[in-house]
Amino acid sequence: MTTSTLPSGRPLGVAAIGYAFMGKAHSNAWRNVASFFDVPAFEQKVLVGRDGEAVAEAAAKYGWTESATDLRSVIERDDIDIVDICAPGWMHAEIAIAALEAGKHVLVEKPLANTLGEAELMASAAAAAQARGVQSMIGFNYRRVPALALARELIADGRLGIVRHVRAAYLQDWLSDVETPMSWRLRKETAGSGALGDIASHALDQIQHLTGQTVTEVTGTLRTFVTERPGPNGLEKVTVDDAAWATLGMTGNISASVEASRVATGQKNSLKLEIYGSLGSLTFDLENLNELNFLDASLPVREQGFRRILVNEPEHPYLEAWWPQGHIIGWEHTFTHQIRDFLLAIRDSEAPSPSFDDGLQIQRVLAAVEESARNRSVVTGVAQGAESARGEASPPTPADSAPDQPALTASTW
């Protein structure tokens, strides 16, 4: 589809690439979104994966009409209008660019790519596609947590006054055990980075999205605590970080800090956010995603204190579609909200948010953190415009930016 209009006389055809963790989460959203929200008609046409038997089983379980192992033939199909990329990051650039050039709307999981060069190419392809009415969006699903959407509204309405500083920490513990085996997430050639790209990218997106400001400079530190993991042929070297820390300079005279760890024993999936302003403060923890804590400093001191807002009222973002007030929703609902917003943007011929440009900005921050860490935490500027964090005048090709990246073949995805 090469125009902004919906296909004449038929629903939008959707193809999803990948059926593991993110493929399952996205499939659940596609299966449920029309039951709760008024969205354009669509069909779950095909689920794509490398293992024919496994992807066929997943397609039947997750509500897809059919399965396939030939990615390129699926992208070329006339009955496919949307490509939802749930595959690992090293595949994002090639799949997304091919789909956009074929006139398909594209949703891709975060981070946008494994390298800054690839992210720049993707953003360029998205801009060219949008000029033809083809939309694209990156999946920072935590923007669709109702409590965080409410937090953004409160900040935009001035309830916090002048935002001064922000603290963000995304902590998990699934790698705390030294016997946890190797996976693609622990190899730089397939994952790009570790906790930095995997979960710090979410925290960084929230810092910028909630405040409406941009990170301009960083000081960064990366650490790998477990340097070898059991692999199929013995111990294998871990080539990404287990944890990352950074202090951030931002526009709007805001200072911020971000911490991310996949070895924080006892922390299962905790994205903690603290936003401090001249007139109030907000705190949030993803492990209590229905709750937002708000302090109104305009009240008399004797009445001040953080109050818990249970974000389950029909007046709260997205909640009008779900259950009676007080009935909590879960992590999976953020993906349903994401699909809803993406479909409405396609219907209305509007650019979805977050865009590939937003994803590129996060990629630039990630690259600056890595550069700072390599240089013993020296203050490092975040590249803007067409410049990359390496000072290049134009983006490199994917091959130049990641010489050890696996080739995209039917046997590797």
KEFINU-166073 format. One record per residue: residue in three letters; x, y, z of N, C-alpha, C, O in turn. Coordinates in steps of 0.2 Angstrom, whole numbers, plus 5000, padded with zeros to 4 digits. Example, Ala and Ser with C-alpha at 12.3 -4.5 7.8 and 13.67 -1.06 7.14 Angstrom:
# KEFINU-166073
Ala506649725039506249785039506649845039507149835042
Ser506449895035506849955036506450005039506750065040
# end
This chain:
# KEFINU-166073
Met500449945000500050005000500450065000500950075004
Thr500350114995500850164994500450234995500750284994
Thr499850234998499550295000499350295007499350245010
Ser499050355009498850355016498150325017497950325023
Thr497850305012497150285013497150205014497650175013
Leu496550185018496550115019496350075013496150105008
Pro496550015012496449975006495649975005495249965009
Ser495549974999494849984997494449914997494649864994
Gly493949915001493549855001493749795005493449745005
Arg494349805009494549745013494949775019495149835020
Pro494949735025495349755031496049755029496349725024
Leu496449795034497149795033497449725035497249695039
Gly497949705031498249645032498849655036499349695034
Val498949615041499549625046499949555046499749505046
Ala500649565045501149515046501549535052501749595053
Ala501649485056502149495062502749455061502749395059
Ile503349485063503949445062504249425069504449475072
Gly504249365070504449335077503949315081503349345081
Tyr504049265085503449235089503749215096503349185099
Ala504249235098504549225105504249275109503649295109
Phe504649305114504349345119503949405117503349415118
Met504249445112503949505110503449485105502849515104
Gly503549435101503049405096502349385100501849405097
Lys502449355105501849335109501549395112500949395112
Ala501849445115501549505117501249545112500649565113
His501549555106501149585101500549555098500049575097
Ser500649485097500049445095499449455100498949455097
Asn499649445106499049455111498749525110498149525110
Ala499149575108498849645107498349645101497849675101
Trp498649615095498249615089497649575090497149595087
Arg497649525094497049475095496549515099495949495098
Asn496749555103496249585108496049665106495549685109
Val496449695103496349765102495649785100495349835102
Ala495349755095494749765092494149755096493549775095
Ser494249715101493749695106493649745111493049745115
Phe494049795112494049845117494049915114493749965117
Phe494349925108494449995105494149995098494149945095
Asp493850055096493650065089494250075085494450135084
Val494450025081495050035077494850015070494349975069
Pro495250035065495050005058495049935057495449895061
Ala494649905053494649835052495349805050495649835045
Phe495549755053496149725051496149645051495649625055
Glu496649615048496649535049497349515051497849545048
Gln497449475056498049445057498249395052498049335053
Lys498549415047498649375041499149315042499049255041
Val499749335044500349285044500849305049501049365051
Leu501049255053501649255058502249225054502149165052
Val502749255055503349235051503949215056504049255061
Gly504249165055504849135059505249095055505049065050
Arg505849075058506349035055506148955055506348915051
Asp505848935060505648865061504948855059504548875063
Gly504848815054504248805051503748775055503148795056
Glu503948725059503448685063503248735069502748735071
Ala503748765072503648805078503248865077502848885081
Val503348895071503048955069502248945068501848975069
Ala502148885065501548865063501148845069500548865070
Glu501448815074501148805081500948875084500448885087
Ala501448915084501348985087500749025084500349055087
Ala500749015077500249055073499549035075499049075076
Ala499448965076498748935078498648955085498048975086
Lys499048965089498948975096498749055097498349075101
Tyr499149095093499049165094498549205089498549265089
Gly498249165085497649195081497849215074497449255071
Trp498449195072498649215065498349165060498249105061
Thr498149185054497849145049498249095046498049035045
Glu498949115045499449065043500049085045500149135049
Ser500549045044501249055046501749055039501549025034
Ala502349075040502749075034503549075037503649095043
Thr503949055033504649055034505049105029505649115031
Asp504749125024505049165019504849235020504349255018
Leu505249275023505149345025505049385019504549425019
Arg505449375014505449425009504749415005504549465002
Ser504549355004503949345000503349375004502849395001
Val503349375010502849405014502749475013502249505012
Ile503349505014503449585013503149605006502849655005
Glu503249555001503049574994502349564993502049584988
Arg501949534997501249514996500849574996500849625000
Asp500349574991499849634990499349634996499049684997
Asp499249575000498749585005499049595012498649595017
Ile499649615012500049635018500149715018500449735013
Asp499849745023499849815023500249845029500549895029
Ile500349805034500749815040501249765042501049705042
Val501849785043502349735046502549755053502749805054
Asp502449705057502549715064503249675066503249615066
Ile503749715067504449675068504549665076504749715079
Cys504549605077504649585084505349535085505449505090
Ala505749545080506349505079506849545083506849595085
Pro507449505084508049545088508249605084508149605078
Gly508649645088508849715085509249705079509249755075
Trp509649655078510149655072509749645066510049655060
Met509149625066508749615060508349675058508049685053
His508249725063507749775062507849815056507449825052
Ala508449835055508649885049508449855042508049885038
Glu508649795041508549765034507749755033507549765028
Ile507449725038506749715038506349775037505949775032
Ala506449825041506049885041506149925035505649945032
Ile506749925033506849965026506549935020506249965016
Ala506649865020506349835015505549835015505249845010
Ala505249835021504549845021504249915020503749915016
Leu504649965022504450035020504550045013504050075010
Glu505050015010505150025003504549994999504450014993
Ala504349935002503749904998503049935000502549904998
Gly503049985003502450025005502049995011501450015011
Lys502349965015502049935021502149985027502750005028
His501649995031501750025037502149985042502049915042
Val502550015046503049975050502949995057503050045059
Leu502849945062502949945069503549905071503649845069
Val504049935074504649895076504849905083504749955086
Glu505049845087505149845094505849895095506249895091
Lys505849915101506449955103507049905105506849845106
Pro507649925105507849995102507849985095507749935092
Leu507850045091507750055084508150005080507949965076
Ala508850005082509349955079509849945084509849965090
Asn510349905081510949885086511449935085511949945090
Thr511449975080512050025079511750095077511150095074
Leu512050145078511850215076511750225068511350255066
Gly512250195065512250195057511550165055511250195050
Glu511450105057510750075055510150115057509750125053
Ala510150145063509650185065509550245061508950265059
Glu510050275058510050335054509750315047509350345044
Leu509950255045509650235038508950215039508550235034
Met508750185045507950175046507550235046507050245043
Ala507850285050507450355050507450385043506950415042
Ser507950385039507950405033507450375028507050405025
Ala507350305029506850265025506150285027505750285023
Ala506050295034505450315037505250385034504650385033
Ala505650425034505450495031505250495024504750525022
Ala505650455020505450445013504750415012504350435008
Ala504650365016504050325016503450365018502950365015
Gln503550405023503050455026502750505020502150515020
Ala503250525016503050565011502550535006502250565002
Arg502550465006502150425002501550405005501150365003
Gly501450425012500850405016500950345020500450315022
Val501550315020501750255024501950275031502450315031
Gln501650245036501850265043502250215046502350155044
Ser502650235051503150195055503150215062503050275064
Met503250175067503250185074503750135077503750085075
Ile504050165082504450115087504050105093503750145096
Gly504150045096503750015101504050025108504249985111
Phe504050095110504150105117503450105121503150155122
Asn503350045122502650025125502450065132501850065133
Tyr502950075135502850105142502550175141502250205146
Arg502550205136502250275135501450255135501050305136
Arg501250195135500550175135500350155141499750125142
Val500750155147500550145153500050195156500250255156
Pro499450185157498950245159499250285164499250345164
Ala499650265170499850305175500450345172500450405174
Leu500850325167501350365165501050415160501350475159
Ala500550395156500150445152499850505156499850555154
Leu499650485162499350535166499950575169499850635169
Ala500450545171501050585173501250645168501450695170
Arg501250625161501450665156500950725156501150785155
Glu500350705157499750765157499850805162499850875161
Leu500050785168500150825174500750875173500650935175
Ile501250845170501850885169501750945164501850995165
Ala501350925159501250965153500751025156500751075153
Asp500251005161499851055163500151105169499851145171
Gly500751095170501151135175501051115182501251155186
Arg500751055183500651035190501351025194501251035201
Leu501851015191502551005194502951075194503451075197
Gly502651125191503051185190503651175185503551145180
Ile504151205187504751195183505151125185505351115191
Val505151085180505451015182506251025182506551055178
Arg506551005188507251015189507650955188508150965185
His507450905191507850845190507450775190506850775193
Val507650725186507350665185507850605187508450605185
Arg507550555191507950495192507550435189506950425189
Ala507950395185507650335182508050275183508650275182
Ala507750215185508150155186507750095184507150085186
Tyr507950065179507650005177508049945179508649935176
Leu507749905183508149845187507749785186507149775187
Gln508149735184507949665183508449615186509049635187
Asp508349555187508849505190508849445186509149395189
Trp508649435180508649375177509349345175509449295173
Leu509849385176510549365174510949365181511549355180
Ser510649365187511049365193511349295194511949295197
Asp511049245192511349175193511849165187511749175181
Val512449155190513049145185512949085180513349075176
Glu512549045182512348985178511848995172511748955168
Thr511549055172511049075167511449065160511949095160
Pro511149025156511549015149511649075145511249125145
Met512049065140512149115135511549115131511149065130
Ser511449175128510849185123511049245118511549275119
Trp510649255113510849305108510849375112511149425109
Arg510449385117510449445121511149465124511249515127
Leu511649415125512249425128512849425123513449425125
Arg512649435117513149435111513149505108512549515105
Lys513649545107513649605104513349605097513049645095
Glu513649555093513449555086512749545085512449555080
Thr512349515090511649505089511249555093510649575091
Ala511449575099511049615104511249695103510849735105
Gly511849705101512049775100512349795107512949815107
Ser512049795112512249805119511849765124511349725122
Gly511949775130511549735135511049765139510549785135
Ala511149785145510549815149510449885146509949915146
Leu511049915143510949985140510449985135509950025135
Gly510449945130510049955124509349915126508849945124
Asp509349865130508749825131508249865136507749865134
Ile508549885141508049915146508249995148507750035149
Ala508850015147508950085148508650125143508450185144
Ser508550095137508250135131507550155134507350205132
His507150105137506550125140506550185144506150235144
Ala507050185149507050235154507250305151506950355153
Leu507650295146507850365143507250395139507150455139
Asp506850345136506350375132505850405137505550455135
Gln505750375143505250405147505550475150505150515151
Ile506150475151506450545154506250595149506050655151
Gln506450585142506250635137505550645136505350705135
His505150595136504450595134504050635140503650675138
Leu504150615146503850645151503950715152503550755153
Thr504650735151504750805152504750845146504650915146
Gly504650815140504650855134505350885132505350925128
Gln505850865135506550895134506950835131506850785131
Thr507550855129508050815125508750805129508950855131
Val508950745129509650735132510150765127510150755121
Thr510650805130511150835126511850815127512250815123
Glu511950785133512650765135512550715140512050715144
Val513050665141513050615145513750605148514250615145
Thr513750575154514350535157514050465158513550455161
Gly514450415156514250345156514750295159515350305158
Thr514450245162514850185164514450125163513850115164
Leu514850075160514550005158514949955162515549965163
Arg514649905165514949855168514649785167514049775166
Thr515149735166514949665165515249625171515849615172
Phe514749605175514949565181515149495180515549465183
Val514749465175514849395174515049395167514749395162
Thr515749375166516049385160516049325155516149325149
Glu515849265158515749205154515049175156514949175162
Arg514749145151514149105153514149035149514549025144
Pro513848985152513748925149513448925142512948945141
Gly513848895137513548895130513548825128513648775132
Pro513248805122513248735120513948705119513948635119
Asn514448735119515148705118515548725124516148735123
Gly515248745130515648765135515548835137515148865134
Leu516048865141515948935143516048975137516448965133
Glu515649035136515649075131515749145134515449165139
Lys516149185130516249255133515649305132515349305126
Val515449335137514949385137515149455134515749475136
Thr514849475129515149535125514749595126514849645122
Val514249595130513849655132513849675139514149635143
Asp513549725141513549755148513049715152512449705149
Asp513149705158512649685163512249745166511649735168
Ala512549795167512249855170512549915167513149915164
Ala512149975167512450035164512150095169511650095172
Trp512550145169512450205173512550265169513050265165
Ala512150315169512350385166512050445169511450435172
Thr512350495170512050565171511950595165512350595160
Leu511450635165511250665159511150745159510850765164
Gly511350775155511250845154510650855149510650825144
Met510150895150509550905146509450975144509651025148
Thr509050985139508751055137508251065143508051025147
Gly508051135144507651145149507951155156507651165161
Asn508651155156509051155162508851095167508851105173
Ile508651045164508550985168509150935169509550925164
Ser509250915175509750865176509450795177508850795180
Ala509750745175509450675176509950625177510550635175
Ser509750565179510150505180509750445178509150445179
Val510150395175509850335173510250275175510850285175
Glu509950225177510250165179509950105177509250105177
Ala510250055174509949995171510349935173510949935173
Ser510049885176510449825177509949765176509349765177
Arg510349705174509949645173510249595178510149535178
Val510649625183510849575189510749605195511049595200
Ala510149645196509949675202509549625206508849625205
Thr509849585210509549525213508849555217508949595221
Gly508349515216507749535219507249585215506649595217
Gln507549615210507149665206506949625200507349605196
Lys506249615199506049575194505949615187506149595182
Asn505549665187505449715182505249775184504749805183
Ser505749815187505549875191505849935187506449945187
Leu505449975184505650035181505350095186504750105186
Lys505850115189505650175194505850235191506350255188
Leu505350285192505450355189505250405195504750395198
Glu505650455195505550505200505650575196506150585193
Ile505150615197505150685193505050735198504550735201
Tyr505550785199505550835204505450905201505850915197
Gly504950935203504851005200504751055206504851045212
Ser504751115204504651175209504051175213503951205218
Leu503451145210502851145213502551075215502051075217
Gly502951025213502750955215503150905212503650915209
Ser503050845214503450785212502950725210502450725212
Leu503250685206502950615204503450565205504050565204
Thr503150505207503550445207503150385205502550385205
Phe503450335202503150285198503550225199504150225198
Asp503250165199503650095199503250045194502650035196
Leu503550025189503149975185502949915188502449885186
Glu503249895194502949835197502349855201501949805203
Asn502149915201501449935203501149985198501050045199
Leu501049955192500950005186500250035186500150075182
Asn499850015190499150055191499250115195498750145196
Glu499750125198499850175203500350235201500850215199
Leu500150295203500550355202500550395209500050405211
Asn501150415211501150445217501350525216501850535212
Phe500950565218500950635217501050675223500650675228
Leu501450725223501550775229501450845226501750865221
Asp500950875229500750945227501050995232500751005238
Ala501551025230501951065235501651135235501851175239
Ser501051145232500751215232500251215239500051265241
Leu500151155241499751145247500151175253500751175253
Pro499851195259500151215265500651155267500451095266
Val501151165270501651115272501351065276501551005276
Arg500951085281500651035285500150985282499950935285
Glu499950995275499550955272499950915266499650875262
Gln500550935265500950905260501150825261501150805267
Gly501250795256501450725256501250685250500750705247
Phe501550635248501450595242500750565243500650535248
Arg500350575238499650535238499650485232499850505227
Arg499350425234499350375229498750385225498150385227
Ile498850385218498250395213498250325210498650305207
Leu497650295211497550225208497250245201496650265200
Val497650235196497450255189497050195186497250165181
Asn496450195188495950155185495250185184494750145183
Glu495250245183494550285182494450285174494950295171
Pro493850285172493750295165493950365162494050375156
Glu494050415167494350475165495150475164495450525161
His495450425166496150415165496350385158495850355154
Pro496950405155497050385148496950305147497250265151
Tyr496650295142496550225139496050185143495750135141
Leu495850205149495450165154494750155152494350115155
Glu494450205148493750205146493550135143492950115142
Ala494050105140493950045136493949975140493749925138
Trp494149985146494249925150493749905155493149905153
Trp493949905162493449875166493149935171493349985170
Pro492649915175492449965180492949995184493549955185
Gln492850055187493450085191493650045196493250005200
Gly494350045197494650005203494849935201495249905204
His494649915195494949855192495549865188495549895183
Ile496049835191496749845188496849815181496549765180
Ile497349845177497549815171498249795172498549805177
Gly498549765167499249735167499649755162499549795158
Trp500249725162500849745158500649735150500849775146
Glu500249685149500149665142499649715139499649725133
His499249755143498849805140499249865137498949895132
Thr499849875139500249925136500349915128500349965124
Phe500349855126500449835119499749845115499749855110
Thr499249825119498549835116498449915114498249925109
His498649955119498650025118499050045112498850095108
Gln499650015112500150035107499850015100499850065095
Ile499549965099499249945093498649985091498550005085
Arg498250005096497650045095497950115092497650135087
Asp498450145095498650205093498950205086498950255082
Phe499350145085499650145078499050135073499150165067
Leu498550095074498050085069497650155068497450175062
Leu497550195073497250255072497650305068497350345064
Ala498250305069498750345066498650335058498650375054
Ile498650265057498650245050497950265047497950295041
Arg497450255051496750275048496750355047496450375042
Asp497050395051496950465051497550495047497550555046
Ser497950455044498550485040498950525044499150585041
Glu499050515050499450555055500050515057500050455057
Ala500650555058501250525060501150495067501050535071
Pro501250425068501250395075501850425079502350445077
Ser501750415085502250425090502350375095501850345097
Pro502950355097503550385095503750365088503650305086
Ser504050405084504250395077504950365077505350355082
Phe505150345071505850325070506350375072506950365074
Asp506150445071506650495073506750495081507250505083
Asp506150485084506250475092506650415093507150425098
Gly506650365090507050305091507750315090508250295093
Leu507850355084508550375082508850425088509450415089
Gln508450465091508750515096508950465102509450475105
Ile508550415104508750375109509450335107509850325111
Gln509450315101510050275099510650325099511250295101
Arg510550385098511150435099511350435106511950445108
Val510850435111511050445118511450375120511950385123
Leu511150325118511450255119512250255117512650235120
Ala512350285110512950285108513450325112514050315113
Ala513150385114513550435118513750405125514350415127
Val513250365128513450325134514050275133514450275137
Glu513950245128514550195126515150225125515650205127
Glu515150285121515750315120516050345126516650345128
Ser515650375131515850405137516150345141516750355144
Ala515850285141516150235145516750205143517250195147
Arg516850205136517550195134518050235136518650225136
Asn517850305137518350355138518350375146518450435148
Arg518250325150518250335157517750385160517950425164
Ser517150385157516650425159516750495158516450545162
Val517050515153517150585151516450615148516050575145
Val516350675149515650705147515650705139516150725136
Thr515150675137515150665129514450695127513950685129
Gly514550735122513950765118513550715115513750665112
Val512850725114512450685110512350715103512150765103
Ala512550675098512550695092511850725090511350685092
Gln511750775086511150795083511150795076511650795072
Gly510550805073510550805065510850745062510750695064
Ala511150765056511450705052512150675055512350635053
Glu512350715061512950685064512850625068512350625071
Ser513350585068513350525073513750535078514150585078
Ala513750495084514150505089514850495088515350515092
Arg515050465082515750465080515950515075516550515073
Gly515550575074515750625071515650615063515950655059
Glu515350565061515250555053514850605050514350625053
Ala514950625044514550675041513950635038513450675037
Ser513950575037513350535034513350465037513850445039
Pro512750435037512750375041513150315037513050315031
Pro513450275040513750215037513250165034512650165036
Thr513450115030513050065029512950015034513450015039
Pro512449975035512449925040513049885041513349865046
Ala513349865035513949825035514549855038514949835042
Asp514649925037515149965039515049975047515549975051
Ser514449985049514349995056514349935061514449945067
Ala514249875058514349815062514649755058514249715055
Pro515249755057515549705053515449635055515549595050
Asp515349625061515249555063514449535063514349485066
Gln514049575061513349565061513149505057513349505051
Pro512749465059512549405055512149425049511749475049
Ala512249395043511849405038511149385039511049335042
Leu510649425036509949405037509749355032509749365026
Thr509749295034509549235030508949205033508849205039
Ala508649155029508049125032508249075037507849055041
Ser508949055038509149015043509349045049509449015054
Thr509349115049509649145055509049185059509249215064
Trp508549195056507949235060507349185061506849205064
# end
